[in-house]
């Protein structure tokens, strides 16, 4: 049974990855602007003063501009660093902070590294996803870093996944370790799920 679920996940990820790679530069720039607007409004609504946010790759809905603006406004933003053991370390974002290529070729911050429990103090988690379905189930990219982080937090704050509008889908294949999210942020809207228990 798990093999069938894993195959379905792999097929869906491959399709989503190809669609992302086919987006034009201008569509990506527009998406980044929309995501920044939506995230700014979400922070205002939640009254968040500290959050974690991923640094987007070139094909993901852009988060770099949002992070820079949030730091400039005095918000504390933790950026993730992937570890070999499947956990995430964190670095506090700084204005114009350096970015290097991390594990798996992902953009990661350079700075003083804080351990995995540093994220326990944030008011909001902003995480990547391949897709999210209408029940709030998230399909990640298969390494489980964010599922482990969410699942291990004593007091998990709201968790919002950033996706393109077309990646908000009817249903995604799910496994027992997969964690739902509180809501999604797309370039055009923010949706909070009624079933969100965070």
C-alpha positions in Angstrom: 0.0 0.0 0.0 2.7 2.6 0.9 4.4 1.9 -2.5 1.2 2.9 -4.3 1.0 6.1 -2.3 4.7 6.9 -2.9 4.2 6.3 -6.7 1.2 8.6 -6.8 3.2 11.3 -4.9 6.2 10.9 -7.3 4.0 11.2 -10.4 2.2 14.3 -9.0 5.5 15.9 -8.0 7.0 15.3 -11.4 4.0 17.0 -13.1 4.1 20.0 -10.7 7.9 20.4 -11.1 7.5 20.5 -14.9 4.8 23.1 -14.7 6.8 25.3 -12.4 9.8 25.1 -14.7 7.7 26.2 -17.7 6.6 29.5 -16.0 7.9 32.7 -17.5 10.2 35.1 -15.7 7.5 37.7 -15.7 4.9 35.3 -14.3 7.4 34.4 -11.5 8.0 38.1 -10.7 4.3 38.7 -10.5 3.8 35.7 -8.3 6.5 36.9 -5.9 4.8 40.3 -5.6 1.5 38.6 -5.0 2.9 36.3 -2.3 4.6 39.3 -0.5 1.2 41.1 -0.4 -0.6 38.1 0.9 2.0 37.3 3.5 2.1 40.9 4.7 -1.7 40.8 5.2 -1.5 37.5 7.0 1.2 38.7 9.4 -1.0 41.8 10.1 -4.1 39.6 10.7 -2.2 37.2 13.1 -0.3 40.0 14.8 2.9 37.9 14.3 6.2 39.5 15.4 8.4 36.5 14.6 8.1 33.8 12.0 10.0 31.2 10.0 10.1 31.4 6.2 11.9 29.3 3.6 14.1 30.9 0.9 12.4 30.1 -2.4 14.2 28.4 -5.3 14.0 30.0 -8.8 10.9 27.9 -9.7 9.0 28.4 -6.4 6.6 31.2 -5.6 9.2 33.9 -4.6 9.8 34.6 -0.9 13.1 36.6 -1.0 11.4 40.0 -1.4 9.0 39.2 1.4 11.8 38.2 3.8 13.8 41.3 3.0 10.8 43.6 3.6 9.8 41.8 6.8 13.3 42.1 8.3 13.4 45.8 7.3 10.1 46.3 9.2 11.7 44.8 12.4 10.1 41.3 12.3 12.3 38.4 13.5 12.5 35.9 10.6 14.1 32.5 11.0 15.4 30.9 7.8 15.9 27.1 7.6 19.1 25.1 7.0 18.8 21.4 6.1 20.8 18.9 8.1 22.0 15.4 7.2 19.9 13.9 10.0 16.6 15.2 8.5 16.2 18.1 11.0 16.3 21.8 10.3 18.7 24.3 11.9 17.8 28.0 11.7 19.5 31.4 11.1 18.0 34.8 11.9 17.6 36.8 8.7 19.5 40.0 8.5 19.2 42.9 6.0 21.0 41.9 2.8 22.0 38.6 4.5 24.3 36.3 2.5 22.7 33.2 0.8 24.7 30.1 -0.1 23.8 26.8 -1.8 22.9 24.3 0.9 22.2 20.7 1.0 20.2 19.5 -2.1 21.2 22.7 -3.9 18.7 24.8 -2.0 19.3 28.5 -1.2 20.2 28.8 2.5 21.2 31.6 4.8 24.7 32.2 6.0 25.0 33.3 9.7 25.0 32.1 13.3 23.3 28.7 13.3 20.6 28.0 15.9 19.5 24.5 16.6 16.1 22.9 15.7 14.3 24.1 18.8 14.8 27.8 17.9 11.7 27.6 15.7 9.5 26.8 18.8 9.4 30.6 19.6 7.8 31.8 16.3 4.2 33.0 15.8 3.9 31.6 12.2 5.5 29.0 10.0 5.7 29.7 6.3 6.7 26.6 4.4 7.2 25.3 0.9 4.9 22.7 -0.7 4.4 21.0 -4.1 0.6 21.1 -3.6 -2.1 21.4 -0.9 -5.5 19.9 -1.1 -8.9 21.3 0.1 -8.6 19.5 3.4 -5.3 21.2 4.2 -3.1 18.2 3.5 0.3 19.2 2.1 2.3 17.4 -0.5 6.0 18.2 0.1 9.0 17.4 -2.1 9.7 14.1 -0.4 12.4 14.7 2.2 10.1 15.2 5.2 12.0 18.1 6.8 8.9 20.2 7.4 6.7 17.3 8.4 9.2 16.4 11.1 9.5 20.0 12.2 5.7 20.5 12.5 5.2 17.1 14.1 7.9 17.7 16.8 6.8 21.1 17.9 5.3 21.3 21.4 3.1 24.3 20.6 2.8 24.6 16.9 1.8 28.0 15.6 -0.3 28.5 12.4 1.5 26.8 9.4 0.9 28.3 6.0 2.2 26.6 2.8 3.1 28.8 -0.2 2.0 27.5 -3.6 0.9 28.7 -7.0 -2.9 29.0 -7.4 -3.0 25.9 -9.7 -1.3 23.9 -6.9 -4.4 24.2 -4.6 -6.0 20.9 -5.6 -8.9 18.6 -4.7 -6.9 15.9 -3.2 -3.2 14.8 -2.7 -1.9 11.3 -1.8 -1.1 11.1 1.9 0.9 8.9 4.2 0.7 8.6 8.0 3.6 10.9 8.7 2.3 13.7 6.4 1.2 16.9 8.4 -1.7 19.1 7.4 -1.3 22.9 7.3 -3.4 25.7 8.7 -3.7 27.4 5.4 -2.2 28.3 2.1 -0.8 31.5 0.6 -0.9 31.9 -3.2 -0.1 34.9 -5.3 -3.8 35.9 -5.3 -5.3 34.7 -2.1 -4.8 33.4 1.5 -7.0 30.5 2.6 -7.4 29.3 6.2 -8.8 25.8 6.5 -11.8 25.3 8.8 -10.2 22.0 10.0 -7.0 23.8 11.1 -6.3 22.7 14.6 -3.4 25.0 15.1 
